[in-house]
């Protein structure tokens, strides 16, 4: 869950540095520019990457010496990269990563020489360094990740000193605190050695401050809080409530579907009704499969699989059987999810004494290439153990 948390939160969360303490209206606070910044923000939250890139590049063309449009463009590419977390790296990922680093380096250079609004430039530079840290973390370049993160936090802290009204900076600071407290392995030891131990409660307090008072922090803060709460048994229902809101507001983004799916999986038996309601009425809206924008190999069949599991918990095996049969028949690829679907369907056939169907499905699984212990699991179910 923690890894998935990184997918959207930091990237979009850092899309929030448009506060400025000047008395006169700055260029990025004019109505026409704000509309375009709002569009980038919304499109990133809704995984409409191409649109976001086009608007950001247009602003860069109009304001080539300003750091903000370049920062927004960096975060769009970062968002695309983080969508690959826990998924296979392919040529598209490598191409996006190269573009991200190029755009980010250009952004840092513009920030360093920008003098008109030092608070904003400092914010953009700190945030971009933070996004680079996350890419290095994703690529398991631990030392680079740590140093970039440390530099980024120092600049975000400086931002708050220069402009106390930039509450958006607290989002990055809060996430840093939270994740330092949640780190594991080598990177945790490294962080502790230099004094970065993190504080989850302080991190959540900072994120909430950004959500309430920031310019563009509300949505990204919700994403962060949903992911964090879904990983906390005591706050699971709060996490699901936030995920419901995100799914409703941004129907093209698969991530909020994934949040709901993983959240309902953790619900106790007494709250099975809630899980079914969330999947049937929040996830599976009319035309939902066609509406969700997927630029990566996330398998939407997981939704019906989890729904079938919930139905079985309520002794609604016939409804679950219909769902699973449809899934099993239409799947062409044999992978981990395919195995889980067929094993669950096999268990229903055995429970309902549908011997011919059970034998057919058992032979099908046995004749397929084994995935983990699929053959042994199928044998145990079929033999009635």
C-alpha positions as CSV (number, residue, x, y, z in Angstrom):
1,X,0.0,0.0,0.0
2,X,2.8,2.4,0.9
3,X,4.4,2.1,-2.5
4,X,1.1,2.7,-4.2
5,X,0.7,5.7,-2.1
6,X,3.7,7.4,-3.9
7,X,1.9,6.6,-7.3
8,X,-0.1,10.0,-7.3
9,X,0.2,11.9,-4.1
10,X,3.6,13.6,-4.2
11,X,3.5,14.4,-7.9
12,X,0.1,16.0,-7.9
13,X,0.4,17.3,-4.4
14,X,3.4,19.3,-5.5
15,X,1.3,20.9,-8.2
16,X,0.3,23.5,-5.7
17,X,2.9,26.3,-5.7
18,X,0.9,29.2,-7.0
19,X,0.7,31.3,-3.8
20,X,2.3,34.6,-3.8
21,X,2.5,37.3,-1.2
22,X,2.8,40.3,-3.6
23,X,0.2,43.1,-3.3
24,X,-0.3,43.3,-7.1
25,X,-1.6,40.5,-9.1
26,X,1.2,38.3,-10.4
27,X,1.2,36.9,-13.9
28,X,0.2,33.4,-12.7
29,X,-2.7,34.8,-10.7
30,X,-4.5,36.4,-13.6
31,X,-7.8,34.8,-14.6
32,X,-6.6,33.5,-18.0
33,X,-3.5,31.8,-16.5
34,X,-5.3,30.5,-13.5
35,X,-7.8,28.8,-15.8
36,X,-4.9,27.0,-17.5
37,X,-3.2,26.1,-14.3
38,X,-6.5,24.7,-13.0
39,X,-6.8,22.7,-16.2
40,X,-3.4,21.1,-15.7
41,X,-4.2,20.3,-12.1
42,X,-7.6,18.7,-13.0
43,X,-6.2,16.7,-16.0
44,X,-3.4,15.3,-13.8
45,X,-5.8,14.2,-11.1
46,X,-7.9,12.6,-13.8
47,X,-5.0,11.0,-15.7
48,X,-5.6,13.2,-18.8
49,X,-1.8,13.5,-19.3
50,X,-1.7,14.6,-23.0
51,X,-4.0,17.5,-22.3
52,X,-2.0,18.5,-19.2
53,X,1.2,18.4,-21.2
54,X,-0.2,20.5,-24.0
55,X,-1.4,23.3,-21.7
56,X,1.8,23.3,-19.7
57,X,3.9,23.6,-22.9
58,X,1.7,26.4,-24.1
59,X,2.4,28.3,-20.9
60,X,6.1,27.7,-21.2
61,X,6.0,29.2,-24.7
62,X,4.3,32.3,-23.3
63,X,6.5,32.6,-20.1
64,X,9.8,30.9,-21.0
65,X,11.7,32.4,-18.0
66,X,9.1,31.6,-15.4
67,X,9.6,28.4,-13.3
68,X,6.0,27.6,-12.6
69,X,4.9,26.3,-16.0
70,X,8.1,24.2,-16.2
71,X,7.4,22.8,-12.7
72,X,3.9,21.8,-13.7
73,X,5.2,20.0,-16.8
74,X,7.8,18.2,-14.7
75,X,5.1,17.0,-12.4
76,X,2.9,15.7,-15.2
77,X,5.7,13.5,-16.4
78,X,6.4,12.4,-12.8
79,X,2.8,11.4,-12.4
80,X,3.1,9.2,-15.5
81,X,6.2,7.5,-14.1
82,X,4.7,6.9,-10.7
83,X,1.7,5.2,-12.3
84,X,4.2,2.4,-13.2
85,X,5.0,1.7,-9.5
86,X,5.0,-2.1,-9.0
87,X,4.3,-2.6,-12.7
88,X,6.8,-3.9,-15.4
89,X,9.2,-1.3,-16.8
90,X,8.9,-1.0,-20.6
91,X,10.2,1.2,-23.3
92,X,7.5,3.8,-22.7
93,X,8.5,4.2,-19.1
94,X,12.2,4.7,-20.1
95,X,11.2,7.3,-22.6
96,X,9.0,9.2,-20.1
97,X,11.8,9.0,-17.5
98,X,14.3,10.6,-19.9
99,X,11.9,13.4,-20.7
100,X,11.1,13.9,-17.0
101,X,14.8,14.3,-16.1
102,X,15.4,16.7,-19.0
103,X,12.4,18.9,-18.1
104,X,13.2,18.8,-14.4
105,X,16.8,19.8,-15.0
106,X,15.6,22.7,-17.1
107,X,13.2,23.7,-14.4
108,X,15.9,23.8,-11.7
109,X,18.1,25.9,-13.9
110,X,15.3,28.4,-14.5
111,X,14.5,28.5,-10.8
112,X,18.1,29.2,-9.8
113,X,18.4,32.3,-12.0
114,X,14.9,33.6,-11.4
115,X,14.9,36.8,-9.3
116,X,11.4,38.2,-9.7
117,X,9.6,36.0,-7.1
118,X,12.2,34.1,-5.1
119,X,9.6,32.5,-2.9
120,X,7.8,30.9,-5.8
121,X,11.1,29.9,-7.5
122,X,12.3,28.4,-4.3
123,X,9.1,26.4,-4.0
124,X,9.2,25.1,-7.6
125,X,12.9,24.1,-7.2
126,X,12.3,22.3,-4.0
127,X,9.2,20.5,-5.3
128,X,11.0,19.4,-8.5
129,X,13.9,18.1,-6.5
130,X,11.4,16.1,-4.5
131,X,9.8,14.6,-7.6
132,X,13.3,13.6,-8.8
133,X,13.9,11.9,-5.5
134,X,10.8,9.8,-6.0
135,X,11.9,8.7,-9.5
136,X,15.3,7.7,-8.1
137,X,13.5,5.9,-5.3
138,X,11.3,4.1,-7.8
139,X,14.4,3.1,-9.8
140,X,16.1,1.9,-6.5
141,X,18.8,4.5,-6.7
142,X,18.7,5.0,-2.9
143,X,21.6,7.5,-2.4
144,X,20.4,9.8,-5.2
145,X,16.9,9.6,-3.9
146,X,17.9,10.5,-0.4
147,X,20.1,13.5,-1.4
148,X,17.5,14.9,-3.8
149,X,14.8,14.6,-1.1
150,X,17.0,16.3,1.5
151,X,17.7,19.2,-0.9
152,X,14.0,19.5,-1.7
153,X,12.8,19.6,1.9
154,X,15.4,22.3,2.7
155,X,14.0,24.5,-0.1
156,X,10.4,23.9,0.9
157,X,11.3,25.0,4.5
158,X,12.9,28.1,3.0
159,X,9.8,28.7,1.0
160,X,7.7,28.9,4.1
161,X,10.2,31.4,5.6
162,X,10.0,33.6,2.5
163,X,6.2,33.3,2.0
164,X,4.3,32.1,5.1
165,X,1.1,32.2,3.0
166,X,2.4,29.4,0.7
167,X,0.5,26.6,2.6
168,X,1.0,24.3,-0.4
169,X,4.6,23.8,0.7
170,X,3.3,22.0,3.8
171,X,2.0,19.2,1.6
172,X,5.5,18.2,0.5
173,X,6.9,18.7,4.0
174,X,4.1,16.6,5.5
175,X,4.6,13.8,3.1
176,X,8.4,13.9,3.8
177,X,7.7,13.6,7.6
178,X,5.2,10.8,7.1
179,X,7.3,8.7,4.7
180,X,10.5,9.1,6.7
181,X,8.7,7.6,9.6
182,X,7.5,4.8,7.3
183,X,10.7,3.9,5.5
184,X,12.2,0.4,5.5
185,X,15.6,-1.1,5.0
186,X,18.7,0.7,3.8
187,X,17.1,4.1,3.1
188,X,15.6,4.2,6.6
189,X,19.0,3.6,8.1
190,X,20.5,6.3,6.0
191,X,17.8,8.7,7.0
192,X,18.2,8.0,10.6
193,X,22.0,8.4,10.5
194,X,21.6,12.0,9.4
195,X,18.7,12.8,11.7
196,X,15.7,12.4,9.4
197,X,13.5,10.1,11.5
198,X,10.1,11.4,10.5
199,X,6.8,11.9,12.5
200,X,3.6,10.4,11.1
201,X,1.3,12.6,13.2
202,X,3.2,15.8,12.3
203,X,3.2,14.7,8.7
204,X,-0.6,14.3,8.7
205,X,-1.0,17.6,10.5
206,X,1.0,19.4,7.7
207,X,-0.9,17.7,5.0
208,X,-4.2,18.7,6.6
209,X,-2.9,22.3,6.8
210,X,-2.1,22.2,3.1
211,X,-5.5,20.7,2.3
212,X,-7.5,23.4,4.1
213,X,-5.5,26.4,3.2
214,X,-3.4,25.7,0.1
215,X,-4.1,26.8,-3.4
216,X,-4.0,23.5,-5.2
217,X,-3.5,21.1,-2.3
218,X,-7.0,19.8,-1.6
219,X,-7.1,17.0,-4.2
220,X,-3.5,15.8,-3.8
221,X,-3.9,15.9,0.0
222,X,-7.0,13.8,-0.3
223,X,-5.0,11.3,-2.4
224,X,-2.3,11.1,0.2
225,X,-4.7,10.7,3.1
226,X,-6.8,8.1,1.3
227,X,-3.7,6.0,0.7
228,X,-2.4,6.5,4.2
229,X,-5.7,5.7,5.9
230,X,-6.3,2.6,3.7
231,X,-3.1,1.2,5.3
232,X,-4.4,1.9,8.8
233,X,-7.0,-0.5,10.2
234,X,-8.5,2.2,12.5
235,X,-8.9,4.7,9.7
236,X,-9.9,2.3,6.9
237,X,-13.5,3.7,6.6
238,X,-12.1,7.2,6.4
239,X,-9.8,6.1,3.6
240,X,-12.6,4.5,1.7
241,X,-14.8,7.6,2.1
242,X,-12.0,9.8,0.6
243,X,-11.5,7.2,-2.2
244,X,-15.2,7.4,-3.0
245,X,-15.0,11.1,-3.4
246,X,-11.9,10.9,-5.6
247,X,-13.5,8.3,-7.8
248,X,-16.6,10.4,-8.3
249,X,-14.6,13.6,-9.1
250,X,-12.1,12.0,-11.4
251,X,-13.7,9.0,-13.2
252,X,-10.9,8.5,-15.8
253,X,-8.2,7.7,-13.2
254,X,-7.8,4.0,-12.4
255,X,-5.9,4.7,-9.2
256,X,-9.1,5.6,-7.2
257,X,-10.7,2.4,-8.4
258,X,-7.7,0.5,-7.1
259,X,-7.9,2.3,-3.8
260,X,-11.5,1.2,-3.4
261,X,-10.8,-2.4,-4.5
262,X,-7.9,-2.7,-2.0
263,X,-9.9,-1.0,0.7
264,X,-12.9,-3.3,0.5
265,X,-10.6,-6.3,0.5
266,X,-9.7,-5.3,4.1
267,X,-13.3,-4.8,5.3
268,X,-14.5,-7.1,8.1
269,X,-17.4,-9.5,7.4
270,X,-19.9,-7.2,9.1
271,X,-19.2,-4.5,6.5
272,X,-19.4,-6.6,3.4
273,X,-22.5,-4.6,2.4
274,X,-20.4,-1.4,2.2
275,X,-17.9,-3.1,0.0
276,X,-20.5,-4.3,-2.4
277,X,-22.2,-0.9,-2.5
278,X,-18.9,0.8,-3.3
279,X,-18.0,-1.5,-6.2
280,X,-21.5,-1.8,-7.7
281,X,-22.4,1.9,-7.4
282,X,-19.2,3.9,-7.2
283,X,-16.8,1.9,-9.3
284,X,-19.1,0.2,-11.8
285,X,-20.8,3.3,-13.1
286,X,-22.4,3.2,-16.6
287,X,-19.6,2.8,-19.2
288,X,-16.9,2.7,-16.6
289,X,-14.6,0.3,-18.4
290,X,-14.5,2.5,-21.5
291,X,-14.2,5.7,-19.4
292,X,-11.2,4.7,-17.4
293,X,-8.0,5.8,-19.1
294,X,-5.3,3.2,-18.9
295,X,-1.8,3.8,-20.2
296,X,-0.4,0.9,-18.2
297,X,-1.2,-2.7,-17.6
298,X,-3.7,-2.4,-14.8
299,X,-6.3,-5.2,-15.0
300,X,-9.8,-3.9,-14.5
301,X,-11.1,-7.5,-14.1
302,X,-9.9,-7.3,-10.5
303,X,-13.0,-5.3,-9.8
304,X,-15.4,-8.1,-10.7
305,X,-13.2,-10.6,-9.0
306,X,-13.3,-8.7,-5.7
307,X,-17.0,-8.2,-6.1
308,X,-17.5,-12.0,-6.5
309,X,-15.5,-12.6,-3.3
310,X,-17.7,-10.2,-1.4
311,X,-20.9,-11.9,-2.8
312,X,-19.6,-15.3,-1.6
313,X,-19.2,-13.9,1.9
314,X,-22.9,-13.1,1.8
315,X,-23.7,-16.6,0.6
316,X,-24.7,-15.2,-2.8
317,X,-22.8,-17.9,-4.7
318,X,-25.0,-17.9,-7.8
319,X,-24.4,-14.2,-8.5
320,X,-20.7,-14.8,-7.9
321,X,-20.7,-17.7,-10.2
322,X,-22.2,-15.7,-13.1
323,X,-19.5,-13.0,-12.6
324,X,-16.7,-15.4,-12.5
325,X,-17.8,-17.5,-15.5
326,X,-18.0,-14.3,-17.6
327,X,-14.5,-13.3,-16.4
328,X,-13.0,-16.8,-17.0
329,X,-14.5,-17.1,-20.5
330,X,-13.3,-13.7,-21.8
331,X,-9.7,-13.8,-20.4
332,X,-7.1,-14.6,-23.1
333,X,-4.0,-14.1,-20.9
334,X,-3.1,-16.7,-18.3
335,X,-1.7,-14.8,-15.3
336,X,-2.0,-14.5,-11.6
337,X,-5.5,-12.9,-11.7
338,X,-6.7,-15.6,-14.2
339,X,-5.6,-18.3,-11.8
340,X,-7.4,-16.6,-8.9
341,X,-10.6,-16.3,-10.9
342,X,-10.6,-20.0,-12.0
343,X,-9.7,-21.2,-8.5
344,X,-12.5,-19.3,-6.9
345,X,-14.9,-20.5,-9.6
346,X,-13.7,-24.1,-9.1
347,X,-14.5,-23.8,-5.4
348,X,-18.1,-22.7,-6.2
349,X,-18.5,-25.7,-8.6
350,X,-17.4,-28.1,-5.9
351,X,-19.7,-26.5,-3.3
352,X,-22.7,-26.7,-5.6
353,X,-21.9,-30.2,-6.8
354,X,-21.5,-29.2,-10.4
355,X,-19.2,-32.0,-11.1
356,X,-18.8,-31.8,-14.9
357,X,-18.0,-28.1,-14.7
358,X,-15.6,-28.7,-11.9
359,X,-13.8,-31.4,-13.7
360,X,-13.5,-29.3,-16.9
361,X,-12.1,-26.3,-15.0
362,X,-9.7,-28.5,-13.0
363,X,-8.3,-30.0,-16.2
364,X,-8.0,-26.6,-17.7
365,X,-5.9,-25.3,-14.8
366,X,-3.8,-28.5,-14.7
367,X,-3.0,-28.1,-18.4
368,X,-1.9,-24.5,-18.1
369,X,1.6,-23.4,-17.1
370,X,1.8,-23.3,-13.3
371,X,1.8,-19.9,-11.6
372,X,3.1,-20.1,-8.1
373,X,1.3,-23.0,-6.4
374,X,-1.8,-23.0,-8.8
375,X,-1.6,-26.7,-9.5
376,X,-1.5,-27.7,-5.9
377,X,-4.3,-25.3,-4.9
378,X,-6.5,-26.6,-7.7
379,X,-5.8,-30.2,-6.6
380,X,-6.8,-29.4,-3.0
381,X,-10.0,-27.7,-4.1
382,X,-11.0,-30.5,-6.5
383,X,-10.2,-33.3,-4.1
384,X,-12.3,-31.6,-1.4
385,X,-9.5,-30.8,1.0
